[in-house]
Amino acid sequence: MPDRQPLILDVDTGIDDSLALLYAAASPDAELVAVTCVSGNVDAQQVAQNTLAVLELAGRGDVEVALGREVPLVRPLVTTPETHGPRGLGYAELPPPAASLSKRHAVDVLIDEARRRPGELTLVTLGPLTNLAIAVLREPELPRLYRRYVLMGGAYRSPGNTAPTTEWNINVDPDAAKVVFSAWTAARNADPSIARPVALGLDVTEKAKIVPDHIVALARRAGSTPDDSLALAGGEDPMHATRSVASNPIVRFVADALRFYMEFHSRYDGFFGAFIHDPLAVAAALDPTLIRTEALTVDIELSGTLTAGETVTDWRRVWKKPPNVDVAVEADAEAFLERFVERVGRLAAERAP
């Protein structure tokens, strides 16, 4: 058994967050301490219900799930039902969760757990940074209390996916991102031993492209009949489809959730597949060898008419400021996808009825 890394995930559970939760639950090297919920892909109340339901599907109904702030710090909330479906999980349907939300607020969880286990926890944010911004305003020592901080967010040397230069998670609450980046920068200026945040932006997460064949492999690893719905939605001749409806609940969930995501990417990005941004961030938090990073100076644009939410990155070091973010510039997407299929497939096999 490898050493287990204690993780807190802060999520806005849409489709790829749900896969990240499954990946964390399936990883023998992860100790899932708690999950905190923020508005983003859908509103925070729906995020919380999605999170509870997915964790129960994974057999982890014991994990504390806490509701956080329901609107961005300054700007009105914008969600994305066209990308993730009206309830955030695409075509997937899960029974109402039996577990209840924590009595603690998400911000309290982020602060209290870091204080309780200083220098031990890795925090991974997979949505807008609203909860973390409030937490670090309340407890400026948070960068010192966490062992590492990994975020899925930003577009550092790639086009945006929300506006031409902005990525969704940062774009939803750029003011929160500014607070968080500034807090870690100030903490490192006082104590250079504090680790820089590790940022996985679209530059690397869009390399993590899952396609129907991966779901077939997942089903086979789970000992389930592979699913035909993705192949048919992708244009396979129904008279020649050899796959049948997946009998395994986790495989069924993954296929139904991803079918919606793949249809979205087919319409807007020209391929029948999906970028699974968030699971890659969790995988890299557990195994940093999956990515290569470069230490860079990054700031968040707040007032640009066309660029609010841009992660402005000083690639040529013209600002002459110390780097404040380790930006992922390469990822071993093939190794990650193999690991995703193996781990989630094994979990699915263990959870089979």
Buried (B, 14 or more C-beta within 10 A) or exposed (E): EEEEBBBBBBBBBBBBBBBBBBBBBBBEBBBBBBBBBBBBBBBBEBBBBBBBBBBBBBEBBEBBBBBBBBBBBEBEBEBBEEBBBEBBBBBBEBEEBEBEBBEBBBBBBBBBBBEEBEEBBBBBBBBBBBBBBBBBBEBEBBBBBBBBBBBBBBBBBBEBBBBEBBBBBBBBBBBBBBBBBBBBBBBBEEEEEBBBBBBBBBBBBBBBBBBBEBBBBBBBBBBBBBBBBBBBBBEBEEEEEEBEEBBBBBBBBBBBBBBBBBBBBBEEBEEBBBBBBBBBBBBBBBBBEBBEBBEBBBBBBBEBEEBBBBBBBBEEEEEEEEBBBBBBBEBBBEEBBEBBBBBBBBBBBEBBE
